[in-house]
């Protein structure tokens, strides 16, 4: 179907039988179904070039493994930073142009996950509490350095801050 997205990997057998070809050069393995003159074809997302357009699903299956990901018409793009608020299975990551231009997609109408948000807040609290503990230890070390310098137990060149 037009705008279907697939992930494609060459099979080990195909790679073995084509040792002199750099099969993944300028190739993401993310294929989008398009249409020309009423016929479907599959275009890799790295960039549009004739050597990365595949004319049939049967041809692709003969070269490797192909897995349906989503249809772009059913999805909406979100910013990367927003992706952490959704269940992992609700987010589709497309690392386009060797991840130079990545896209994060969710199915239209998908809501942020309350469980994911609550866990994220709890994780952030834990991280900040650990930071407080570490910073408190650093204060104690600095106070000890002050005592040691004042008492002459440490030379100035032994102290850093």
NUBA-102338 format. One record per residue: residue in three letters; x, y, z of N, C-alpha, C, O, CB in turn; residue number from 1; chain. Coordinates in steps of 0.2 Angstrom, whole numbers. Glycine has a CB too. Example, Ala and Ser with C-alpha at 12.3 -4.5 7.8 and 13.67 -1.06 7.14 Angstrom:
// residues 2
('ALA' (66 -28 39) (62 -22 39) (66 -16 39) (71 -17 42) (57 -22 45) 1 'A'),
('SER' (64 -11 35) (68 -5 36) (64 0 39) (67 6 40) (70 -3 29) 2 'A'),
***
This chain:
// residues 161
('UNK' (4 -6 0) (0 0 0) (4 6 0) (10 6 3) (-5 0 6) 1 'A'),
('UNK' (2 11 -4) (6 17 -4) (8 20 3) (3 20 7) (3 23 -8) 2 'A'),
('UNK' (14 22 4) (17 25 10) (18 20 16) (19 22 22) (12 30 13) 3 'A'),
('UNK' (17 13 14) (19 8 19) (27 9 20) (31 10 15) (17 1 16) 4 'A'),
('UNK' (29 8 26) (36 8 28) (38 1 30) (35 -2 34) (38 13 34) 5 'A'),
('UNK' (44 -1 27) (47 -7 29) (54 -7 31) (58 -2 29) (46 -12 22) 6 'A'),
('UNK' (56 -11 35) (63 -12 37) (66 -18 33) (63 -23 33) (65 -13 45) 7 'A'),
('UNK' (72 -17 30) (74 -22 25) (82 -24 27) (86 -19 29) (74 -20 18) 8 'A'),
('UNK' (83 -30 28) (90 -32 29) (92 -37 24) (88 -42 22) (91 -35 36) 9 'A'),
('UNK' (98 -37 21) (100 -42 16) (101 -48 20) (103 -48 26) (106 -40 12) 10 'A'),
('UNK' (99 -54 17) (100 -61 20) (108 -62 20) (112 -60 16) (96 -66 17) 11 'A'),
('UNK' (110 -66 25) (117 -68 25) (119 -72 19) (124 -71 16) (118 -73 31) 12 'A'),
('UNK' (114 -76 16) (116 -79 10) (117 -74 4) (122 -75 0) (110 -84 8) 13 'A'),
('UNK' (113 -69 4) (114 -64 -2) (120 -60 -1) (124 -59 -6) (108 -59 -2) 14 'A'),
('UNK' (122 -59 5) (128 -55 7) (134 -60 5) (139 -57 2) (129 -53 14) 15 'A'),
('UNK' (134 -66 7) (139 -71 5) (140 -72 -3) (145 -72 -5) (138 -78 8) 16 'A'),
('UNK' (134 -71 -6) (135 -72 -13) (136 -66 -17) (137 -66 -23) (128 -75 -16) 17 'A'),
('UNK' (137 -60 -14) (139 -54 -17) (145 -51 -13) (144 -45 -10) (133 -49 -17) 18 'A'),
('UNK' (150 -54 -12) (156 -52 -8) (159 -45 -10) (162 -42 -6) (161 -57 -7) 19 'A'),
('UNK' (158 -44 -16) (162 -38 -19) (157 -31 -19) (159 -26 -22) (164 -39 -26) 20 'A'),
('UNK' (152 -32 -16) (147 -26 -16) (146 -24 -9) (145 -28 -4) (140 -28 -19) 21 'A'),
('UNK' (147 -17 -8) (145 -14 -2) (138 -13 -1) (136 -7 -3) (150 -7 -1) 22 'A'),
('UNK' (134 -18 1) (127 -17 0) (124 -12 4) (118 -9 3) (124 -24 2) 23 'A'),
('UNK' (127 -10 10) (124 -5 14) (127 2 13) (125 6 17) (125 -7 21) 24 'A'),
('UNK' (131 3 8) (134 10 7) (128 14 4) (125 12 0) (140 9 2) 25 'A'),
('UNK' (127 20 8) (122 24 6) (115 21 6) (111 22 1) (123 28 -1) 26 'A'),
('UNK' (114 17 11) (107 13 11) (105 12 18) (109 9 22) (109 6 7) 27 'A'),
('UNK' (99 14 20) (97 14 27) (93 7 28) (93 5 33) (92 19 28) 28 'A'),
('UNK' (90 4 23) (86 -2 24) (79 0 26) (76 -4 29) (90 -6 29) 29 'A'),
('UNK' (77 6 26) (71 9 27) (67 10 21) (69 15 17) (70 15 32) 30 'A'),
('UNK' (63 6 19) (60 7 12) (53 10 13) (49 8 17) (60 0 8) 31 'A'),
('UNK' (51 14 8) (44 17 8) (41 15 1) (44 16 -4) (44 25 9) 32 'A'),
('UNK' (35 12 2) (32 11 -4) (29 17 -8) (25 21 -5) (26 5 -3) 33 'A'),
('UNK' (30 17 -14) (28 23 -18) (24 20 -24) (24 14 -25) (33 28 -20) 34 'A'),
('UNK' (22 25 -28) (18 22 -34) (20 26 -40) (21 32 -40) (11 23 -33) 35 'A'),
('UNK' (21 23 -46) (23 26 -52) (19 23 -58) (19 17 -58) (31 26 -54) 36 'A'),
('UNK' (15 27 -61) (10 24 -66) (6 18 -64) (5 13 -67) (15 22 -72) 37 'A'),
('UNK' (4 19 -58) (-1 13 -55) (3 7 -52) (0 3 -50) (-5 11 -60) 38 'A'),
('UNK' (9 7 -53) (13 1 -50) (17 3 -44) (20 9 -44) (18 -1 -56) 39 'A'),
('UNK' (17 -1 -39) (21 0 -33) (29 -1 -34) (31 -5 -38) (19 -4 -27) 40 'A'),
('UNK' (33 3 -31) (40 2 -30) (42 4 -23) (38 8 -20) (44 6 -36) 41 'A'),
('UNK' (48 2 -21) (50 3 -14) (57 7 -15) (62 5 -18) (51 -3 -11) 42 'A'),
('UNK' (57 13 -11) (62 18 -11) (66 18 -4) (62 19 1) (60 25 -13) 43 'A'),
('UNK' (72 17 -4) (76 18 2) (76 25 4) (76 30 0) (83 15 1) 44 'A'),
('UNK' (76 26 11) (76 33 13) (83 37 13) (83 43 14) (73 33 20) 45 'A'),
('UNK' (88 33 12) (95 37 12) (95 43 8) (96 48 10) (101 32 11) 46 'A'),
('UNK' (94 42 1) (92 47 -3) (90 44 -10) (90 38 -10) (99 51 -5) 47 'A'),
('UNK' (86 48 -14) (83 45 -20) (89 44 -25) (92 49 -27) (78 49 -22) 48 'A'),
('UNK' (90 38 -27) (94 36 -32) (92 30 -36) (89 25 -32) (102 36 -30) 49 'A'),
('UNK' (93 29 -42) (90 23 -46) (92 17 -43) (89 12 -44) (92 24 -53) 50 'A'),
('UNK' (98 17 -40) (101 10 -38) (98 8 -31) (100 3 -29) (109 10 -38) 51 'A'),
('UNK' (94 12 -28) (91 11 -22) (83 11 -22) (80 12 -17) (93 16 -16) 52 'A'),
('UNK' (81 10 -28) (74 9 -29) (73 1 -31) (76 -1 -36) (71 14 -35) 53 'A'),
('UNK' (68 -2 -28) (67 -9 -29) (60 -9 -32) (55 -6 -30) (67 -13 -22) 54 'A'),
('UNK' (59 -13 -37) (53 -13 -41) (48 -18 -39) (42 -17 -40) (55 -15 -48) 55 'A'),
('UNK' (49 -23 -35) (44 -27 -32) (46 -30 -25) (51 -31 -23) (43 -33 -37) 56 'A'),
('UNK' (40 -32 -22) (41 -35 -15) (44 -42 -16) (48 -44 -12) (34 -36 -12) 57 'A'),
('UNK' (43 -46 -21) (46 -52 -23) (53 -52 -23) (57 -56 -21) (42 -56 -29) 58 'A'),
('UNK' (55 -47 -27) (62 -46 -28) (66 -44 -21) (71 -47 -20) (64 -40 -33) 59 'A'),
('UNK' (63 -40 -17) (66 -39 -10) (66 -45 -6) (71 -46 -3) (61 -33 -7) 60 'A'),
('UNK' (61 -49 -6) (61 -55 -2) (66 -60 -5) (68 -64 -1) (54 -58 -3) 61 'A'),
('UNK' (68 -60 -11) (73 -64 -14) (80 -62 -11) (84 -66 -12) (72 -65 -21) 62 'A'),
('UNK' (81 -56 -9) (87 -54 -7) (88 -53 1) (94 -53 3) (88 -47 -10) 63 'A'),
('UNK' (82 -53 4) (83 -53 12) (77 -53 15) (72 -56 13) (87 -46 13) 64 'A'),
('UNK' (77 -50 21) (71 -50 26) (68 -44 26) (71 -38 26) (73 -53 33) 65 'A'),
('UNK' (61 -43 25) (58 -37 25) (52 -37 30) (49 -42 31) (55 -36 18) 66 'A'),
('UNK' (51 -32 34) (46 -32 39) (42 -25 39) (45 -20 38) (50 -32 46) 67 'A'),
('UNK' (36 -26 39) (32 -20 39) (32 -16 45) (32 -19 51) (24 -22 38) 68 'A'),
('UNK' (33 -10 45) (33 -5 51) (27 -2 52) (24 -2 58) (39 -1 50) 69 'A'),
('UNK' (25 2 47) (19 6 48) (17 9 41) (21 8 36) (20 12 53) 70 'A'),
('UNK' (11 13 41) (10 17 35) (10 24 37) (7 26 42) (2 15 32) 71 'A'),
('UNK' (14 28 33) (15 35 35) (8 39 36) (8 44 39) (19 38 30) 72 'A'),
('UNK' (3 37 32) (-3 40 32) (-7 40 39) (-11 44 41) (-8 38 27) 73 'A'),
('UNK' (-5 34 43) (-8 33 49) (-4 36 55) (-6 36 61) (-8 26 50) 74 'A'),
('UNK' (2 39 53) (6 41 58) (7 49 59) (5 52 54) (13 38 57) 75 'A'),
('UNK' (10 52 64) (11 59 65) (18 59 68) (20 55 72) (6 63 69) 76 'A'),
('UNK' (22 64 65) (29 65 68) (29 69 74) (25 73 75) (33 68 62) 77 'A'),
('UNK' (33 67 79) (34 70 85) (42 72 86) (46 69 83) (32 66 91) 78 'A'),
('UNK' (43 77 90) (50 78 92) (53 73 96) (50 69 99) (51 85 95) 79 'A'),
('UNK' (60 72 95) (63 66 98) (62 67 106) (61 62 109) (71 67 97) 80 'A'),
('UNK' (63 73 108) (62 74 116) (55 72 118) (55 70 124) (64 81 118) 81 'A'),
('UNK' (50 72 114) (43 70 116) (43 62 116) (38 60 120) (38 73 112) 82 'A'),
('UNK' (47 59 113) (46 51 112) (47 48 119) (44 42 120) (51 49 107) 83 'A'),
('UNK' (50 51 124) (51 47 130) (45 47 134) (44 44 139) (56 51 134) 84 'A'),
('UNK' (39 51 132) (33 51 136) (28 46 134) (23 45 136) (30 58 135) 85 'A'),
('UNK' (30 42 129) (25 37 126) (28 30 127) (34 29 129) (25 38 118) 86 'A'),
('UNK' (24 25 127) (26 18 128) (30 16 122) (29 19 116) (20 13 128) 87 'A'),
('UNK' (36 13 123) (41 11 118) (38 8 112) (39 10 106) (46 7 121) 88 'A'),
('UNK' (33 4 113) (29 1 107) (25 5 103) (23 4 97) (25 -5 109) 89 'A'),
('UNK' (24 11 106) (20 16 102) (24 21 98) (21 25 94) (16 20 107) 90 'A'),
('UNK' (30 21 98) (35 25 95) (39 21 89) (42 16 91) (40 29 100) 91 'A'),
('UNK' (38 24 83) (42 21 78) (48 26 76) (47 32 75) (38 20 71) 92 'A'),
('UNK' (54 23 77) (60 27 76) (63 25 69) (64 19 67) (66 26 81) 93 'A'),
('UNK' (63 30 64) (66 29 58) (73 33 58) (73 39 57) (61 32 52) 94 'A'),
('UNK' (78 29 58) (85 32 57) (87 33 50) (90 29 47) (90 28 61) 95 'A'),
('UNK' (85 39 47) (86 41 40) (93 44 39) (95 47 43) (80 45 38) 96 'A'),
('UNK' (95 42 33) (102 45 31) (107 43 36) (111 47 38) (102 52 29) 97 'A'),
('UNK' (107 37 38) (112 34 43) (111 38 50) (116 40 53) (119 35 41) 98 'A'),
('UNK' (105 39 51) (103 43 57) (105 50 57) (104 54 63) (106 40 63) 99 'A'),
('UNK' (107 53 52) (108 60 51) (101 64 52) (101 70 54) (112 62 45) 100 'A'),
('UNK' (96 61 49) (90 64 49) (85 59 52) (81 56 48) (87 67 42) 101 'A'),
('UNK' (84 59 58) (80 54 61) (73 57 62) (72 63 62) (82 52 68) 102 'A'),
('UNK' (68 52 62) (61 54 63) (58 49 68) (60 43 69) (57 53 56) 103 'A'),
('UNK' (54 52 72) (50 49 77) (43 49 76) (40 55 75) (52 51 85) 104 'A'),
('UNK' (39 44 75) (32 44 73) (28 40 79) (31 35 82) (32 40 66) 105 'A'),
('UNK' (22 42 79) (17 39 83) (11 38 79) (10 42 74) (16 43 90) 106 'A'),
('UNK' (7 33 80) (1 32 77) (-4 38 79) (-4 41 85) (-3 26 79) 107 'A'),
('UNK' (-7 41 74) (-12 47 75) (-16 46 81) (-19 40 81) (-16 49 69) 108 'A'),
('UNK' (-17 50 85) (-21 50 91) (-18 46 97) (-22 46 102) (-27 46 89) 109 'A'),
('UNK' (-12 44 97) (-9 40 102) (-8 46 108) (-5 51 107) (-2 37 100) 110 'A'),
('UNK' (-9 44 114) (-8 48 120) (-2 46 123) (0 41 123) (-15 48 124) 111 'A'),
('UNK' (1 51 127) (6 50 131) (4 45 136) (-2 44 138) (9 56 135) 112 'A'),
('UNK' (9 41 139) (8 36 144) (8 38 151) (14 41 153) (12 29 143) 113 'A'),
('UNK' (3 38 155) (3 40 162) (9 36 165) (13 39 169) (-3 39 165) 114 'A'),
('UNK' (9 29 164) (14 25 168) (21 27 166) (25 27 170) (13 18 166) 115 'A'),
('UNK' (22 29 160) (29 31 157) (31 37 160) (37 38 162) (29 31 150) 116 'A'),
('UNK' (26 42 160) (27 49 163) (29 48 171) (34 51 173) (22 53 162) 117 'A'),
('UNK' (25 44 174) (26 43 181) (33 40 183) (36 42 187) (20 39 185) 118 'A'),
('UNK' (35 35 179) (41 32 180) (47 37 178) (52 37 182) (42 25 176) 119 'A'),
('UNK' (46 41 173) (51 46 171) (52 51 177) (58 53 178) (49 49 165) 120 'A'),
('UNK' (47 53 180) (47 58 186) (51 54 191) (55 58 195) (40 60 188) 121 'A'),
('UNK' (49 48 193) (52 45 198) (60 44 197) (64 44 201) (49 38 200) 122 'A'),
('UNK' (61 42 191) (68 41 189) (72 48 190) (78 48 192) (69 39 182) 123 'A'),
('UNK' (69 53 188) (72 60 188) (74 62 195) (79 64 197) (68 65 185) 124 'A'),
('UNK' (69 60 200) (70 61 207) (75 57 210) (80 60 213) (63 60 211) 125 'A'),
('UNK' (76 51 208) (81 47 210) (88 49 208) (93 50 211) (81 39 207) 126 'A'),
('UNK' (88 52 201) (94 55 199) (96 61 202) (102 62 204) (93 56 191) 127 'A'),
('UNK' (92 65 204) (93 71 208) (95 70 215) (100 73 217) (87 76 208) 128 'A'),
('UNK' (92 65 218) (94 63 225) (101 60 225) (105 62 229) (89 58 227) 129 'A'),
('UNK' (103 57 220) (110 54 219) (115 60 218) (120 60 221) (111 49 213) 130 'A'),
('UNK' (113 65 214) (117 71 213) (118 75 220) (123 77 221) (114 75 208) 131 'A'),
('UNK' (113 75 224) (113 79 230) (118 75 235) (122 78 238) (106 79 233) 132 'A'),
('UNK' (118 68 235) (122 65 239) (129 66 237) (134 67 241) (121 57 239) 133 'A'),
('UNK' (131 66 230) (137 67 228) (140 74 229) (145 75 231) (137 65 220) 134 'A'),
('UNK' (136 79 228) (138 86 229) (139 87 237) (143 91 239) (132 91 227) 135 'A'),
('UNK' (135 83 241) (136 84 248) (143 81 250) (146 84 254) (130 80 252) 136 'A'),
('UNK' (145 75 247) (151 72 248) (157 77 246) (162 78 249) (152 66 245) 137 'A'),
('UNK' (156 80 240) (161 85 238) (162 91 243) (167 93 244) (159 88 231) 138 'A'),
('UNK' (156 93 246) (157 99 251) (161 96 257) (165 100 259) (149 101 253) 139 'A'),
('UNK' (159 90 259) (163 87 265) (171 87 263) (175 89 267) (160 80 266) 140 'A'),
('UNK' (172 85 257) (179 84 255) (183 91 255) (188 92 257) (180 81 248) 141 'A'),
('UNK' (179 96 252) (182 103 252) (183 106 259) (188 109 260) (177 108 248) 142 'A'),
('UNK' (178 105 264) (179 107 270) (185 103 274) (189 107 277) (172 105 275) 143 'A'),
('UNK' (186 97 272) (192 93 275) (198 96 272) (203 97 276) (191 86 273) 144 'A'),
('UNK' (198 98 265) (204 102 262) (205 108 266) (211 110 267) (203 103 255) 145 'A'),
('UNK' (200 112 268) (201 118 271) (205 117 278) (209 120 280) (194 122 272) 146 'A'),
('UNK' (202 112 282) (205 110 288) (212 108 287) (217 111 291) (201 105 292) 147 'A'),
('UNK' (214 104 282) (220 102 281) (225 107 279) (231 107 281) (220 96 276) 148 'A'),
('UNK' (223 112 275) (227 117 273) (228 122 279) (234 124 280) (224 121 267) 149 'A'),
('UNK' (223 124 283) (224 128 289) (229 125 294) (232 129 297) (217 129 292) 150 'A'),
('UNK' (228 118 295) (232 115 300) (239 113 297) (244 111 301) (229 109 302) 151 'A'),
('UNK' (240 114 291) (247 113 288) (248 106 286) (253 104 284) (252 115 293) 152 'A'),
('UNK' (243 101 286) (243 94 285) (244 93 277) (246 88 275) (237 91 288) 153 'A'),
('UNK' (241 98 273) (241 98 266) (245 104 263) (244 110 266) (234 97 263) 154 'A'),
('UNK' (249 103 258) (252 109 255) (247 112 250) (242 108 247) (259 107 251) 155 'A'),
('UNK' (247 118 248) (243 121 243) (243 117 236) (237 117 233) (245 128 242) 156 'A'),
('UNK' (249 115 234) (249 111 228) (245 104 228) (244 101 223) (256 110 226) 157 'A'),
('UNK' (243 102 234) (239 96 235) (232 97 234) (228 92 235) (241 93 241) 158 'A'),
('UNK' (230 103 234) (223 104 234) (220 106 227) (224 110 223) (221 110 239) 159 'A'),
('UNK' (214 104 225) (211 106 219) (204 108 220) (201 105 225) (212 101 213) 160 'A'),
('UNK' (201 112 217) (194 114 217) (191 116 210) (185 117 210) (192 119 222) 161 'A'),
***
